[in-house]
Amino acid sequence: MVAACTEIVPVISVDPCVTTFEASVDNTPDFKAALGINGESQPQTFWEDGDEITVYSTGDGPGTVMSAGYKFSTSLLANATTATFTYAGEVPAGNYMAIYPAATADRNVNYDSYAMAAVDVPVSQTLVAGSFDRSAAVAAAYAAEGSSSLEFKNLVALIKFRVSSGDITGGRIVANEAISGRFRLAFDTVSGNHSLGTYSGATTYNYVDFSLGGTPLTADTDYYVAVRPADLSSGFKIYLNGCLVKSYTAVQVASFARSKIYNAGTLSIPATPAEKLLHFDFSGAALPGWPTSDNWQDGPGNLDCTYPLYGTNYTFVATDCGNASKARVAWVSASGGLILYTTWRYLGLPAISGYKLTKVTGSLCLTSKDRRAGIATSVVADNTQDVNEFVSGGEPIAWSTKGQVYSYDLTGTAANTVYYLTCTKTSIGTPYLDLVYERVL
C-alpha cells in the first residue's frame, strides 16, 4: 500500500551578482514537481519550466523575522531531473532553509529555532491526470553555512486512486485530524525529518476536496491528492460525488506518513451509499430562485430554494417564524454567504429519502460577536408563545468568531425529514454548509 519517495539534492553556489544551485532527482518513486513515468513505468519526478523555490538565510536573523526570503526559479525547454535555479542577487551567508512551492507573501521565519509559519497544504486541490496539484507538493530543505547541497524532503503524503466510471466530478478525503490548511514548518537540522505542526490562529481542516473544476474524471487514470502527515485516530474516508466509497480504520491505516504514497485502488460509487457528505457552497453568486437581500418580503417567508449538486436537485427552505414581520433569510454574496439576519429565522435542510441527517457544519462569515444557532425540529408559529424544540445534539451553540468552524452531531433524527438551522441570538451567516446523511436500513 505504501511506496517510499526520493529526496531532491540541490547544490548551491554564490557569486556577487547571481546565486544559483543545481537540483537533481533520482529515479525512484517520488512526487516533487510533476509526476511522469520513467522507463520502468514507475512514477518519477521532474522539475518543470518555471518551478520556483524560496530560500531563507540566517544571515537575515536572528530571532523571528517577517521575511520574503529569496525566490529562485528555473527555465527549462523540457521537464528534467536536474535543473539550474537562479536568484538575481546575493543571498547573505548563513544557514539555509528552503521551501517548495515558493512563498507568495512574507511569512514569520524563526532563524534561531529553524521554523517558518504560513506553510499551506491546500484544502481544495485540482486533480491532474497521472500527477497532482503542484501547489500541494510541499517540500523543504535545510543546509548549514558552507554546505554545498540542500536535501529537499517531501512534507506531505499522497493518496493515489482511480475511478471506474467517467461521471464523477469530485470528492473529498476526510479524517478526524488536521490534514490540510495552514501549518508551521519545523526543520530538523540533524535528521532532516522536517514536519508540519499546527499553531494558534492558523486555520486547518480535517478534509481535502478535489475536482477537475467541473470536468468529469477519466476512468482508469491515476490521480493523487496531497495530505498533511498525521496520526489517524479513526482512519479516514473517501467520498466521490458526495457518496462514501471507501473507509479505512486506524488498524488498516494508522497514519499518513511524510513522503509516502497510499494507493486506494479503483473507486466506484455504490448503488446505495452508506453515507452522503454534501458540500453546499454559498460563497459565490446566489443561484436562481434564492432570496438575495434582507427583508425580501413583508411577513414570513416560506420559499423552497433549489441547489443542484452532482446531478440531484436538493431543496432548502428559507423561512421565518409564523408571526414574523419580514422575511429575513437570504443568500447575500456581498456579506459572504447565507445569512439568517435575526432570531426566529430558519433554513430548512434537505430531506433525502432513505437517509437521515446526522451532522451539520458551517463557518461564521460575519464579524465576531455574541451569536448563537441550533438545529430545530420545526418552525414555531408564534415566537411570543412557542419555543424552539431542538434535535438531540443540535442544541444552540455560540457562533461568535469569524472564520471559525461550527458543527452539530445529531442523534435521533429520521429519514426523509426536514430539520432547521435556526438563529437563536443576534444573527449568523455561513459561506457553506456540509451536511452528512446516513442510510436508514
C-alpha positions as CSV (number, residue, x, y, z in Angstrom):
1,M,0.0,0.0,0.0
2,V,2.9,2.4,0.7
3,A,5.7,3.4,-1.7
4,A,8.7,5.3,-0.5
5,C,9.8,8.5,-2.2
6,T,13.0,10.2,-3.2
7,E,14.8,13.2,-1.9
8,I,15.9,16.2,-4.1
9,V,19.5,17.2,-3.8
10,P,20.4,20.8,-5.0
11,V,23.9,22.2,-5.0
12,I,24.4,25.8,-4.0
13,S,26.9,28.3,-5.5
14,V,27.1,32.0,-4.9
15,D,28.8,34.9,-6.8
16,P,28.4,38.7,-6.0
17,C,25.7,39.1,-8.7
18,V,23.8,35.9,-9.1
19,T,23.1,32.9,-6.8
20,T,22.4,29.6,-8.4
21,F,22.0,25.9,-7.4
22,E,21.6,22.6,-9.2
23,A,18.7,20.5,-8.2
24,S,18.6,16.8,-9.1
25,V,16.1,14.0,-8.6
26,D,17.0,10.3,-8.6
27,N,14.9,7.7,-10.4
28,T,12.9,6.1,-7.6
29,P,9.2,6.9,-7.0
30,D,8.7,10.5,-5.7
31,F,6.3,13.3,-6.0
32,K,8.0,16.7,-6.0
33,A,7.4,18.8,-9.2
34,A,5.5,16.7,-11.8
35,L,4.8,13.0,-11.8
36,G,5.9,11.3,-15.0
37,I,6.7,7.8,-16.0
38,N,10.2,6.5,-16.3
39,G,11.5,3.7,-18.5
40,E,10.3,1.1,-15.9
41,S,6.7,2.5,-15.9
42,Q,7.1,3.8,-12.3
43,P,6.3,7.3,-11.1
44,Q,9.3,9.6,-11.4
45,T,9.6,13.3,-10.6
46,F,10.8,16.1,-12.8
47,W,11.5,19.8,-12.5
48,E,9.3,21.8,-14.8
49,D,9.9,25.1,-16.6
50,G,9.1,28.0,-14.2
51,D,9.4,26.0,-11.0
52,E,10.3,28.3,-8.1
53,I,11.6,27.8,-4.5
54,T,12.1,30.3,-1.7
55,V,15.4,30.2,0.3
56,Y,15.8,31.9,3.7
57,S,19.2,32.6,5.2
58,T,20.0,33.1,8.9
59,G,22.1,36.0,7.7
60,D,18.8,37.9,7.8
61,G,18.2,36.9,11.5
62,P,18.4,36.5,14.5
63,G,15.1,35.6,16.1
64,T,11.8,35.7,14.4
65,V,11.6,38.0,11.3
66,M,8.8,38.7,8.8
67,S,10.6,37.8,5.7
68,A,10.0,37.4,1.9
69,G,13.1,35.2,1.5
70,Y,14.9,34.8,-1.8
71,K,12.9,33.4,-4.7
72,F,14.8,31.1,-7.1
73,S,13.4,30.0,-10.5
74,T,14.3,27.7,-13.3
75,S,13.9,27.9,-17.1
76,L,13.7,24.7,-18.9
77,L,12.8,23.6,-22.5
78,A,11.5,20.3,-21.2
79,N,10.9,18.6,-17.9
80,A,14.2,17.4,-16.4
81,T,15.5,15.5,-13.4
82,T,18.3,18.1,-13.0
83,A,17.8,21.9,-13.3
84,T,19.7,25.1,-12.5
85,F,17.8,27.5,-10.2
86,T,18.8,31.2,-10.2
87,Y,18.3,34.2,-8.0
88,A,19.2,37.6,-9.4
89,G,21.2,38.8,-6.4
90,E,23.3,37.7,-3.5
91,V,22.0,35.7,-0.6
92,P,23.5,36.6,2.8
93,A,25.9,33.9,4.2
94,G,24.3,31.7,6.9
95,N,22.4,28.5,7.4
96,Y,19.7,28.0,4.7
97,M,16.1,26.9,4.9
98,A,14.3,26.4,1.6
99,I,10.8,25.5,0.6
100,Y,8.8,24.5,-2.5
101,P,6.4,25.8,-3.7
102,A,7.9,29.3,-3.4
103,A,6.3,31.7,-1.0
104,T,3.6,34.1,-2.3
105,A,3.9,36.5,0.6
106,D,6.1,37.4,3.6
107,R,6.0,35.0,6.5
108,N,7.3,34.7,10.0
109,V,10.6,32.9,10.0
110,N,12.4,31.9,13.2
111,Y,16.2,31.8,12.5
112,D,17.0,30.6,15.9
113,S,14.7,27.5,16.2
114,Y,14.6,27.0,12.4
115,A,10.9,27.2,11.7
116,M,8.5,29.1,9.5
117,A,4.8,29.9,9.6
118,A,2.2,30.0,6.9
119,V,3.0,26.8,5.0
120,D,-0.1,25.7,3.2
121,V,-1.4,22.3,2.2
122,P,-4.4,23.3,0.1
123,V,-7.9,22.3,1.3
124,S,-9.1,22.4,-2.3
125,Q,-6.9,20.7,-4.9
126,T,-7.2,20.5,-8.7
127,L,-6.6,17.0,-9.9
128,V,-4.1,16.3,-12.7
129,A,-4.3,13.1,-14.8
130,G,-1.3,10.9,-13.8
131,S,0.0,13.6,-11.5
132,F,-1.1,16.0,-8.7
133,D,-1.8,19.6,-7.8
134,R,1.7,21.3,-7.9
135,S,0.6,23.8,-5.2
136,A,0.1,20.9,-2.8
137,A,3.5,19.2,-3.3
138,V,5.2,20.9,-0.3
139,A,8.9,20.1,0.2
140,A,11.6,21.7,2.3
141,A,15.4,21.6,2.8
142,Y,18.0,22.7,5.3
143,A,21.8,23.3,4.9
144,A,24.4,24.5,7.3
145,E,26.5,27.5,6.4
146,G,29.3,26.4,4.0
147,S,27.4,23.4,2.8
148,S,27.4,22.7,-0.9
149,S,24.0,21.0,-1.0
150,L,20.4,21.1,0.1
151,E,18.4,17.9,0.6
152,F,14.7,18.5,0.0
153,K,12.3,16.4,2.0
154,N,8.7,15.9,0.9
155,L,6.4,17.2,3.7
156,V,3.1,15.6,2.5
157,A,1.7,12.2,1.9
158,L,-0.2,11.3,-1.3
159,I,-3.4,9.3,-1.7
160,K,-3.5,7.7,-5.1
161,F,-6.7,6.4,-6.7
162,R,-8.6,5.7,-9.9
163,V,-12.3,5.9,-10.7
164,S,-14.2,3.2,-12.6
165,S,-16.6,5.5,-14.5
166,G,-16.5,8.9,-16.2
167,D,-19.5,10.5,-14.4
168,I,-17.5,11.5,-11.3
169,T,-16.7,15.2,-10.9
170,G,-15.1,15.5,-7.5
171,G,-14.7,14.2,-4.0
172,R,-13.4,14.6,-0.5
173,I,-10.9,12.8,1.8
174,V,-11.9,13.1,5.5
175,A,-10.1,12.3,8.7
176,N,-10.5,13.4,12.3
177,E,-7.2,15.2,12.3
178,A,-5.9,18.4,10.5
179,I,-4.8,17.2,7.1
180,S,-4.9,20.5,5.2
181,G,-4.8,24.2,5.8
182,R,-2.0,26.4,7.3
183,F,0.8,25.0,9.3
184,R,4.2,25.8,11.0
185,L,7.2,24.1,9.4
186,A,9.8,22.9,11.9
187,F,13.2,22.0,10.4
188,D,15.0,19.0,11.9
189,T,18.6,20.2,11.3
190,V,20.1,16.8,12.3
191,S,17.9,14.0,10.7
192,G,16.2,16.1,8.1
193,N,12.8,14.8,9.2
194,H,11.1,18.2,8.8
195,S,7.4,18.4,10.0
196,L,4.3,20.5,9.7
197,G,2.6,21.4,13.0
198,T,-0.4,23.4,14.0
199,Y,-0.2,26.8,15.7
200,S,-2.6,29.3,17.2
201,G,-4.5,31.5,14.8
202,A,-3.9,29.3,11.8
203,T,-6.9,27.7,10.0
204,T,-6.7,23.9,9.5
205,Y,-9.2,21.4,8.1
206,N,-9.9,17.7,8.6
207,Y,-10.5,17.1,4.9
208,V,-9.3,17.8,1.4
209,D,-11.7,18.5,-1.5
210,F,-10.6,17.5,-5.0
211,S,-12.0,18.0,-8.5
212,L,-11.2,18.9,-12.1
213,G,-13.1,22.1,-11.8
214,G,-16.4,20.6,-13.0
215,T,-14.9,18.3,-15.7
216,P,-15.6,14.6,-15.1
217,L,-12.6,12.5,-14.0
218,T,-11.3,10.0,-16.6
219,A,-11.8,6.3,-15.8
220,D,-8.7,4.1,-15.3
221,T,-6.4,7.2,-14.8
222,D,-4.2,7.7,-11.8
223,Y,-4.9,10.7,-9.6
224,Y,-3.1,11.9,-6.5
225,V,-4.3,14.1,-3.5
226,A,-1.8,15.5,-1.0
227,V,-2.5,15.4,2.7
228,R,-0.6,16.6,5.7
229,P,1.1,13.8,7.7
230,A,-0.8,12.9,10.9
231,D,-1.6,10.0,13.2
232,L,-5.1,8.9,12.4
233,S,-7.3,8.1,15.4
234,S,-10.1,6.8,13.3
235,G,-8.6,6.1,9.9
236,F,-10.0,8.1,7.0
237,K,-12.8,8.1,4.4
238,I,-13.1,8.8,0.7
239,Y,-16.1,10.3,-0.9
240,L,-16.9,10.7,-4.6
241,N,-19.8,12.9,-5.8
242,G,-20.8,13.3,-2.1
243,C,-21.1,9.5,-1.6
244,L,-19.0,7.4,0.7
245,V,-17.0,4.9,-1.4
246,K,-14.3,3.7,0.9
247,S,-13.4,3.7,4.6
248,Y,-10.1,2.8,6.3
249,T,-9.9,2.0,10.0
250,A,-7.0,3.1,12.2
251,V,-5.9,-0.5,12.3
252,Q,-5.7,-0.5,8.5
253,V,-4.1,2.9,8.2
254,A,-2.7,4.3,11.5
255,S,-1.1,7.4,10.0
256,F,-0.3,9.4,6.9
257,A,3.5,9.4,6.8
258,R,5.6,12.1,5.1
259,S,6.9,11.1,1.7
260,K,4.6,8.1,1.3
261,I,2.1,7.2,-1.4
262,Y,-1.1,5.4,-0.3
263,N,-2.9,3.5,-3.1
264,A,-6.6,3.4,-2.6
265,G,-7.1,1.4,-5.8
266,T,-10.0,1.9,-8.2
267,L,-13.1,3.5,-6.7
268,S,-16.7,3.3,-7.7
269,I,-19.9,4.7,-6.2
270,P,-22.2,2.1,-4.6
271,A,-25.8,1.9,-5.7
272,T,-26.9,2.8,-2.2
273,P,-24.0,4.5,-0.4
274,A,-23.9,4.0,3.4
275,E,-23.3,7.8,3.8
276,K,-23.6,11.0,1.9
277,L,-21.5,14.1,2.6
278,L,-22.9,17.1,0.7
279,H,-21.0,20.4,0.4
280,F,-23.2,23.3,-0.4
281,D,-21.2,26.4,-1.3
282,F,-22.8,29.8,-0.6
283,S,-19.7,32.0,-1.0
284,G,-20.4,32.9,-4.6
285,A,-23.3,34.5,-6.5
286,A,-26.7,33.3,-5.5
287,L,-28.4,30.6,-7.5
288,P,-31.7,31.4,-9.3
289,G,-34.7,31.3,-7.1
290,W,-32.9,32.2,-3.9
291,P,-33.7,35.4,-2.0
292,T,-30.8,37.8,-2.2
293,S,-31.5,40.5,0.3
294,D,-32.7,41.1,3.8
295,N,-36.4,41.9,4.3
296,W,-37.2,40.4,0.9
297,Q,-40.9,40.3,1.6
298,D,-43.4,41.6,4.2
299,G,-44.4,38.8,6.5
300,P,-42.7,35.5,7.0
301,G,-41.1,33.8,4.0
302,N,-41.6,30.2,3.1
303,L,-39.6,29.7,0.0
304,D,-38.4,26.5,-1.5
305,C,-34.9,27.0,-2.9
306,T,-33.2,24.5,-5.2
307,Y,-29.5,23.7,-5.1
308,P,-28.3,21.3,-7.8
309,L,-25.4,19.1,-6.8
310,Y,-23.9,16.0,-8.6
311,G,-27.0,15.8,-10.8
312,T,-29.6,16.0,-8.0
313,N,-31.7,19.0,-7.0
314,Y,-31.7,19.5,-3.3
315,T,-34.4,21.6,-1.7
316,F,-33.8,24.1,1.1
317,V,-36.5,26.2,2.7
318,A,-35.9,29.9,3.6
319,T,-38.5,30.7,6.2
320,D,-39.3,32.6,9.4
321,C,-41.5,32.2,12.5
322,G,-45.2,32.5,11.7
323,N,-45.7,35.9,13.1
324,A,-42.5,37.5,11.6
325,S,-43.0,41.0,10.2
326,K,-40.3,40.5,7.4
327,A,-38.7,37.6,5.6
328,R,-35.0,37.7,6.7
329,V,-33.2,34.6,5.4
330,A,-31.2,35.3,2.2
331,W,-28.1,34.3,0.1
332,V,-26.2,37.5,0.1
333,S,-22.8,37.1,-1.6
334,A,-21.7,40.6,-0.6
335,S,-22.0,39.5,3.1
336,G,-20.1,36.3,2.5
337,G,-22.8,33.7,2.2
338,L,-26.2,32.5,3.5
339,I,-27.5,34.9,6.2
340,L,-30.1,34.5,9.0
341,Y,-30.5,38.1,9.9
342,T,-32.1,37.8,13.3
343,T,-33.6,35.3,15.8
344,W,-36.5,33.1,14.9
345,R,-35.3,32.7,11.3
346,Y,-34.9,29.2,9.8
347,L,-33.2,27.4,7.0
348,G,-34.9,24.1,6.3
349,L,-32.2,21.5,5.3
350,P,-32.8,19.0,2.5
351,A,-34.8,15.8,3.3
352,I,-33.5,12.7,1.5
353,S,-35.5,9.5,1.0
354,G,-33.9,6.6,2.9
355,Y,-31.3,8.8,4.7
356,K,-31.3,10.7,8.0
357,L,-29.4,13.9,8.7
358,T,-26.5,13.2,11.2
359,K,-24.1,16.2,11.0
360,V,-24.3,19.9,10.1
361,T,-21.2,22.0,9.7
362,G,-20.8,25.7,8.8
363,S,-18.5,28.6,9.4
364,L,-19.3,32.2,10.6
365,C,-18.8,34.7,7.7
366,L,-20.0,37.7,9.8
367,T,-18.0,39.8,12.2
368,S,-17.1,38.3,15.6
369,K,-19.9,38.9,18.0
370,D,-22.2,37.2,20.5
371,R,-24.2,35.0,18.2
372,R,-25.9,31.6,18.6
373,A,-27.6,29.0,16.4
374,G,-29.1,25.5,16.7
375,I,-30.8,22.7,14.7
376,A,-34.6,22.8,15.3
377,T,-37.2,20.2,14.6
378,S,-39.8,22.6,13.3
379,V,-40.7,26.3,12.7
380,V,-42.7,28.0,15.5
381,A,-46.0,29.7,14.6
382,D,-45.7,32.4,17.2
383,N,-42.4,33.4,18.9
384,T,-44.3,35.1,21.8
385,Q,-46.0,31.8,22.8
386,D,-44.0,28.9,21.3
387,V,-40.4,27.8,22.0
388,N,-38.0,26.0,19.7
389,E,-37.5,22.3,20.0
390,F,-34.0,21.2,19.1
391,V,-32.7,17.9,17.8
392,S,-30.5,15.9,20.2
393,G,-27.0,17.2,19.5
394,G,-28.4,20.3,17.8
395,E,-28.9,22.4,20.9
396,P,-27.8,26.1,20.4
397,I,-24.1,26.8,20.4
398,A,-22.2,30.1,20.1
399,W,-21.2,31.2,16.6
400,S,-19.1,34.0,17.9
401,T,-15.8,34.1,15.9
402,K,-15.5,35.0,12.2
403,G,-13.9,32.1,10.3
404,Q,-14.4,29.6,13.0
405,V,-16.0,26.2,12.0
406,Y,-19.1,25.1,14.0
407,S,-20.6,21.6,13.9
408,Y,-23.6,19.6,15.3
409,D,-23.5,15.8,15.6
410,L,-27.2,14.8,15.6
411,T,-28.9,11.7,17.0
412,G,-32.4,10.6,17.0
413,T,-33.1,12.0,13.5
414,A,-35.4,10.3,11.0
415,A,-35.1,9.6,7.3
416,N,-36.7,11.9,4.7
417,T,-37.2,14.6,7.3
418,V,-36.5,18.4,7.2
419,Y,-34.6,19.9,10.1
420,Y,-33.9,23.6,10.5
421,L,-30.8,25.6,11.1
422,T,-32.1,28.5,13.2
423,C,-30.6,31.6,14.7
424,T,-31.2,31.9,18.4
425,K,-29.2,35.1,19.2
426,T,-28.3,38.2,17.1
427,S,-27.7,36.8,13.6
428,I,-25.5,34.2,11.8
429,G,-24.1,33.7,8.3
430,T,-22.1,30.9,6.7
431,P,-20.2,30.6,3.4
432,Y,-21.1,26.9,3.2
433,L,-22.9,24.0,4.8
434,D,-21.6,20.5,5.0
435,L,-24.4,18.0,5.6
436,V,-23.9,14.3,6.4
437,Y,-26.7,11.8,5.8
438,E,-26.6,8.2,6.9
439,R,-28.6,5.5,5.2
440,V,-31.5,4.1,7.2
441,L,-31.9,0.3,6.8
